[in-house]
Amino acid sequence: MIEQTKTGIEGLDDILNGGIVKNSTTLVSGNPGAGKSILCLQYIYNGIEKYDEKGIYLSFEEDESDLREAAESLGFENWQDHVDNGDIKVYDKQVLLRENDFTSSLDILLEELEDGDYDRLVLDSLAMFELFFENEKEKRTYLLKFTDILSDSGLTTLMTNEQGAVFPDTEIGLENYLTDGNIYLIQTPTDTGVNRYVWVAKMRKQNIETDIYPMEIDRGGIDVHQNASAFSMMSEEESPI
């Protein structure tokens, strides 16, 4: 029986047939504004609010105050209380980029992981994390090392990744193959706004629903709808399925 970590996101856990595999690393990809950071904030917040699972949020792009404002704007009103009492640990860019050295940033994290008190981790974003490394070989080596450390520490991890292309099959990087799961957030412009979708493309060790599902972002975060989208705006050649 595979242990799972529930995201607590309406509809997403159903697509995952229960949740994310415990101690795995899942890549959350999407173009700018697709909702990657929102999903991650929701994942960490739901962890302590719904399941008594503490979380660590590593942000290479935002200050701690920015994360708080984003969380509270989504209705996560207890975010700062959880940060203050240590149930949510935030390391922002001011801390992680202080030494401009991966080893120093890793040492900061390892000190926190020694106690084994945390269950969930978010790294936002992988693009900034990868700036520490000079070439693909070094990036691959350290990414594998880092994900192994997180797994050995009992953490179920989400990493965000910037996706330049609207359709994910046109832009697949090395990191997609090094992680246990791939979740794509897709947004397409319409005459009246934006349509949003989620596609769970891969999740090792478990059966998943691989259709593309419509989703909404509102106060409370992301809500995934259970009726699979026909995705009619995509031609047969463009379809990622």
C-alpha positions as a Markdown table, in Angstrom:
| # | Residue | x | y | z |
|---|---|---|---|---|
| 1 | Met | 0.0 | 0.0 | 0.0 |
| 2 | Ile | 1.5 | 3.3 | -1.1 |
| 3 | Glu | 1.4 | 6.1 | 1.4 |
| 4 | Gln | 0.0 | 9.4 | 0.0 |
| 5 | Thr | 0.1 | 13.0 | 1.0 |
| 6 | Lys | -3.2 | 14.9 | 0.3 |
| 7 | Thr | -2.8 | 18.3 | -1.2 |
| 8 | Gly | -6.2 | 19.3 | 0.2 |
| 9 | Ile | -7.0 | 21.0 | -3.1 |
| 10 | Glu | -10.6 | 20.4 | -4.2 |
| 11 | Gly | -10.6 | 18.0 | -7.1 |
| 12 | Leu | -6.9 | 17.6 | -7.5 |
| 13 | Asp | -6.6 | 14.8 | -4.9 |
| 14 | Asp | -9.4 | 13.0 | -6.9 |
| 15 | Ile | -7.3 | 13.2 | -10.1 |
| 16 | Leu | -4.4 | 11.8 | -8.1 |
| 17 | Asn | -6.5 | 9.0 | -6.7 |
| 18 | Gly | -5.8 | 10.1 | -3.2 |
| 19 | Gly | -2.9 | 12.5 | -3.2 |
| 20 | Ile | 0.8 | 12.7 | -4.0 |
| 21 | Val | 3.1 | 9.8 | -3.2 |
| 22 | Lys | 4.7 | 10.4 | 0.2 |
| 23 | Asn | 8.4 | 11.4 | 0.1 |
| 24 | Ser | 8.2 | 12.1 | -3.6 |
| 25 | Thr | 9.2 | 15.2 | -5.6 |
| 26 | Thr | 6.6 | 16.7 | -8.0 |
| 27 | Leu | 7.3 | 19.3 | -10.6 |
| 28 | Val | 4.6 | 21.9 | -11.0 |
| 29 | Ser | 5.0 | 23.7 | -14.4 |
| 30 | Gly | 3.2 | 26.5 | -16.2 |
| 31 | Asn | 3.6 | 29.8 | -17.9 |
| 32 | Pro | 3.6 | 33.0 | -15.9 |
| 33 | Gly | 0.3 | 33.6 | -14.0 |
| 34 | Ala | -0.8 | 30.0 | -14.4 |
| 35 | Gly | -1.2 | 29.6 | -10.6 |
| 36 | Lys | 2.0 | 27.6 | -9.7 |
| 37 | Ser | 2.8 | 29.6 | -6.5 |
| 38 | Ile | -0.9 | 29.6 | -5.5 |
| 39 | Leu | -1.0 | 25.8 | -5.7 |
| 40 | Cys | 2.2 | 25.7 | -3.6 |
| 41 | Leu | 0.9 | 28.1 | -0.9 |
| 42 | Gln | -2.3 | 26.2 | -0.8 |
| 43 | Tyr | -0.4 | 22.9 | -0.4 |
| 44 | Ile | 1.7 | 24.1 | 2.5 |
| 45 | Tyr | -1.3 | 25.9 | 4.2 |
| 46 | Asn | -3.6 | 22.9 | 3.8 |
| 47 | Gly | -0.9 | 20.7 | 5.3 |
| 48 | Ile | -1.0 | 22.3 | 8.7 |
| 49 | Glu | -4.7 | 23.4 | 8.6 |
| 50 | Lys | -6.2 | 20.1 | 7.5 |
| 51 | Tyr | -3.7 | 17.4 | 8.2 |
| 52 | Asp | -1.4 | 18.6 | 11.0 |
| 53 | Glu | 1.6 | 18.3 | 8.7 |
| 54 | Lys | 4.2 | 21.1 | 9.0 |
| 55 | Gly | 5.7 | 22.7 | 5.9 |
| 56 | Ile | 8.8 | 24.5 | 4.6 |
| 57 | Tyr | 8.5 | 27.1 | 1.9 |
| 58 | Leu | 11.7 | 28.0 | 0.0 |
| 59 | Ser | 11.2 | 31.1 | -2.2 |
| 60 | Phe | 14.0 | 32.2 | -4.4 |
| 61 | Glu | 11.9 | 35.0 | -5.9 |
| 62 | Glu | 9.7 | 36.5 | -3.1 |
| 63 | Asp | 10.3 | 38.1 | 0.2 |
| 64 | Glu | 8.6 | 36.6 | 3.3 |
| 65 | Ser | 6.2 | 39.6 | 3.4 |
| 66 | Asp | 5.2 | 39.1 | -0.2 |
| 67 | Leu | 4.3 | 35.5 | 0.5 |
| 68 | Arg | 2.3 | 36.5 | 3.5 |
| 69 | Glu | 0.3 | 39.1 | 1.5 |
| 70 | Ala | -0.3 | 36.5 | -1.3 |
| 71 | Ala | -1.5 | 33.9 | 1.2 |
| 72 | Glu | -3.8 | 36.3 | 3.0 |
| 73 | Ser | -5.3 | 37.6 | -0.3 |
| 74 | Leu | -6.3 | 34.0 | -1.0 |
| 75 | Gly | -8.1 | 33.7 | 2.3 |
| 76 | Phe | -5.3 | 31.8 | 4.2 |
| 77 | Glu | -5.9 | 34.0 | 7.2 |
| 78 | Asn | -3.8 | 31.9 | 9.6 |
| 79 | Trp | -0.7 | 31.9 | 7.5 |
| 80 | Gln | 1.3 | 34.3 | 9.6 |
| 81 | Asp | 0.2 | 32.6 | 12.9 |
| 82 | His | 1.5 | 29.3 | 11.5 |
| 83 | Val | 4.8 | 31.0 | 10.5 |
| 84 | Asp | 5.2 | 32.6 | 13.9 |
| 85 | Asn | 4.7 | 29.4 | 15.8 |
| 86 | Gly | 7.0 | 27.4 | 13.5 |
| 87 | Asp | 4.4 | 25.1 | 11.8 |
| 88 | Ile | 5.3 | 26.8 | 8.5 |
| 89 | Lys | 9.0 | 27.7 | 8.0 |
| 90 | Val | 9.7 | 30.3 | 5.3 |
| 91 | Tyr | 13.1 | 30.9 | 3.8 |
| 92 | Asp | 12.8 | 33.8 | 1.3 |
| 93 | Lys | 15.2 | 35.1 | -1.3 |
| 94 | Gln | 16.9 | 37.4 | 1.3 |
| 95 | Val | 18.1 | 34.3 | 3.1 |
| 96 | Leu | 18.6 | 31.8 | 0.3 |
| 97 | Leu | 20.5 | 34.1 | -2.0 |
| 98 | Arg | 22.5 | 35.8 | 0.7 |
| 99 | Glu | 25.8 | 33.9 | 0.0 |
| 100 | Asn | 25.1 | 33.3 | -3.7 |
| 101 | Asp | 26.2 | 29.8 | -3.1 |
| 102 | Phe | 24.2 | 26.5 | -3.3 |
| 103 | Thr | 26.2 | 24.8 | -0.5 |
| 104 | Ser | 25.5 | 27.6 | 1.9 |
| 105 | Ser | 21.8 | 27.5 | 1.1 |
| 106 | Leu | 21.7 | 23.7 | 1.5 |
| 107 | Asp | 23.5 | 24.0 | 4.8 |
| 108 | Ile | 20.7 | 26.3 | 6.1 |
| 109 | Leu | 18.1 | 23.8 | 5.0 |
| 110 | Leu | 19.9 | 20.7 | 6.4 |
| 111 | Glu | 20.0 | 22.3 | 9.9 |
| 112 | Glu | 16.2 | 22.5 | 9.8 |
| 113 | Leu | 15.8 | 19.0 | 8.5 |
| 114 | Glu | 17.9 | 17.4 | 11.2 |
| 115 | Asp | 14.9 | 17.4 | 13.6 |
| 116 | Gly | 12.6 | 15.7 | 11.1 |
| 117 | Asp | 9.6 | 17.8 | 12.3 |
| 118 | Tyr | 8.4 | 18.8 | 8.8 |
| 119 | Asp | 6.4 | 16.8 | 6.3 |
| 120 | Arg | 6.0 | 19.1 | 3.2 |
| 121 | Leu | 8.4 | 21.3 | 1.3 |
| 122 | Val | 8.0 | 23.8 | -1.6 |
| 123 | Leu | 10.8 | 25.1 | -3.8 |
| 124 | Asp | 9.7 | 28.1 | -5.8 |
| 125 | Ser | 11.2 | 28.3 | -8.3 |
| 126 | Leu | 13.5 | 25.8 | -9.9 |
| 127 | Ala | 14.6 | 28.3 | -12.5 |
| 128 | Met | 16.2 | 30.5 | -9.8 |
| 129 | Phe | 17.6 | 27.5 | -8.0 |
| 130 | Glu | 19.4 | 26.4 | -11.2 |
| 131 | Leu | 21.2 | 29.8 | -11.4 |
| 132 | Phe | 23.6 | 28.4 | -8.8 |
| 133 | Phe | 25.0 | 26.0 | -11.4 |
| 134 | Glu | 27.2 | 26.5 | -14.4 |
| 135 | Asn | 26.2 | 23.7 | -16.7 |
| 136 | Glu | 23.7 | 20.9 | -17.3 |
| 137 | Lys | 25.8 | 18.2 | -15.7 |
| 138 | Glu | 26.3 | 20.1 | -12.5 |
| 139 | Lys | 22.6 | 21.0 | -12.4 |
| 140 | Arg | 21.6 | 17.4 | -12.9 |
| 141 | Thr | 24.0 | 16.2 | -10.2 |
| 142 | Tyr | 22.9 | 18.7 | -7.6 |
| 143 | Leu | 19.2 | 18.3 | -8.4 |
| 144 | Leu | 19.4 | 14.6 | -7.9 |
| 145 | Lys | 21.3 | 15.1 | -4.7 |
| 146 | Phe | 18.8 | 17.6 | -3.4 |
| 147 | Thr | 15.8 | 15.5 | -4.2 |
| 148 | Asp | 17.4 | 12.5 | -2.5 |
| 149 | Ile | 18.0 | 14.5 | 0.7 |
| 150 | Leu | 14.4 | 15.7 | 0.7 |
| 151 | Ser | 13.1 | 12.2 | 0.3 |
| 152 | Asp | 15.4 | 10.8 | 3.0 |
| 153 | Ser | 14.2 | 13.5 | 5.3 |
| 154 | Gly | 10.6 | 12.4 | 4.9 |
| 155 | Leu | 9.5 | 15.4 | 2.9 |
| 156 | Thr | 6.9 | 15.4 | 0.1 |
| 157 | Thr | 8.0 | 18.1 | -2.2 |
| 158 | Leu | 6.6 | 20.4 | -4.9 |
| 159 | Met | 9.0 | 22.4 | -7.1 |
| 160 | Thr | 7.7 | 25.0 | -9.5 |
| 161 | Asn | 9.1 | 25.5 | -13.0 |
| 162 | Glu | 8.5 | 28.2 | -15.5 |
| 163 | Gln | 7.0 | 26.9 | -18.7 |
| 164 | Gly | 7.4 | 29.3 | -21.7 |
| 165 | Ala | 5.1 | 27.4 | -24.0 |
| 166 | Val | 1.4 | 27.3 | -23.6 |
| 167 | Phe | 1.2 | 23.6 | -24.5 |
| 168 | Pro | 3.6 | 21.5 | -22.3 |
| 169 | Asp | 4.6 | 18.9 | -24.9 |
| 170 | Thr | 6.5 | 21.6 | -26.8 |
| 171 | Glu | 8.9 | 22.3 | -23.9 |
| 172 | Ile | 10.1 | 19.4 | -21.8 |
| 173 | Gly | 13.3 | 19.8 | -19.8 |
| 174 | Leu | 15.7 | 17.6 | -17.9 |
| 175 | Glu | 14.0 | 18.3 | -14.6 |
| 176 | Asn | 10.8 | 16.7 | -15.9 |
| 177 | Tyr | 12.6 | 13.3 | -16.0 |
| 178 | Leu | 14.4 | 13.7 | -12.7 |
| 179 | Thr | 11.2 | 14.3 | -10.6 |
| 180 | Asp | 8.6 | 11.7 | -9.6 |
| 181 | Gly | 5.6 | 13.6 | -10.8 |
| 182 | Asn | 4.7 | 16.2 | -13.3 |
| 183 | Ile | 1.7 | 18.5 | -12.9 |
| 184 | Tyr | 1.1 | 21.2 | -15.6 |
| 185 | Leu | -1.0 | 24.3 | -15.1 |
| 186 | Ile | -2.3 | 25.6 | -18.5 |
| 187 | Gln | -4.0 | 28.9 | -19.2 |
| 188 | Thr | -5.4 | 29.9 | -22.6 |
| 189 | Pro | -6.7 | 33.4 | -23.4 |
| 190 | Thr | -10.3 | 33.9 | -24.5 |
| 191 | Asp | -12.4 | 36.9 | -25.6 |
| 192 | Thr | -13.8 | 37.2 | -22.1 |
| 193 | Gly | -10.7 | 36.3 | -20.0 |
| 194 | Val | -8.6 | 33.2 | -19.4 |
| 195 | Asn | -9.5 | 29.5 | -19.3 |
| 196 | Arg | -7.4 | 27.5 | -16.8 |
| 197 | Tyr | -6.6 | 23.8 | -16.8 |
| 198 | Val | -4.6 | 21.2 | -14.9 |
| 199 | Trp | -3.0 | 18.1 | -16.4 |
| 200 | Val | -1.3 | 15.5 | -14.2 |
| 201 | Ala | 1.1 | 14.0 | -16.8 |
| 202 | Lys | 3.1 | 11.6 | -14.6 |
| 203 | Met | 3.1 | 10.3 | -11.1 |
| 204 | Arg | 5.3 | 7.3 | -10.3 |
| 205 | Lys | 4.1 | 4.4 | -8.3 |
| 206 | Gln | 0.4 | 5.2 | -8.7 |
| 207 | Asn | -2.5 | 5.3 | -11.1 |
| 208 | Ile | -3.7 | 8.8 | -12.0 |
| 209 | Glu | -6.3 | 10.4 | -14.2 |
| 210 | Thr | -4.5 | 11.8 | -17.2 |
| 211 | Asp | -7.3 | 13.8 | -18.7 |
| 212 | Ile | -7.0 | 17.6 | -18.8 |
| 213 | Tyr | -9.4 | 19.2 | -16.2 |
| 214 | Pro | -10.7 | 22.7 | -15.9 |
| 215 | Met | -9.8 | 24.7 | -12.8 |
| 216 | Glu | -10.5 | 28.0 | -11.3 |
| 217 | Ile | -8.6 | 30.4 | -9.0 |
| 218 | Asp | -10.6 | 32.3 | -6.5 |
| 219 | Arg | -10.5 | 33.2 | -2.8 |
| 220 | Gly | -9.6 | 29.9 | -1.2 |
| 221 | Gly | -7.1 | 29.1 | -3.9 |
| 222 | Ile | -7.4 | 26.5 | -6.7 |
| 223 | Asp | -10.5 | 24.5 | -7.4 |
| 224 | Val | -10.3 | 21.6 | -9.9 |
| 225 | His | -13.5 | 20.6 | -11.6 |
| 226 | Gln | -14.2 | 16.9 | -12.1 |
| 227 | Asn | -15.6 | 17.0 | -15.6 |
| 228 | Ala | -12.7 | 16.4 | -18.0 |
| 229 | Ser | -12.3 | 19.1 | -20.6 |
| 230 | Ala | -12.6 | 18.3 | -24.3 |
| 231 | Phe | -9.9 | 21.0 | -24.7 |
| 232 | Ser | -11.6 | 22.0 | -27.9 |
| 233 | Met | -9.4 | 25.0 | -28.5 |
| 234 | Met | -6.5 | 22.7 | -29.3 |
| 235 | Ser | -6.0 | 21.1 | -32.7 |
| 236 | Glu | -5.2 | 17.5 | -32.9 |
| 237 | Glu | -1.6 | 18.3 | -33.6 |
| 238 | Glu | -1.3 | 20.5 | -30.5 |
| 239 | Ser | -2.8 | 18.1 | -28.1 |
| 240 | Pro | -0.5 | 17.0 | -25.3 |
| 241 | Ile | -2.3 | 13.7 | -24.7 |
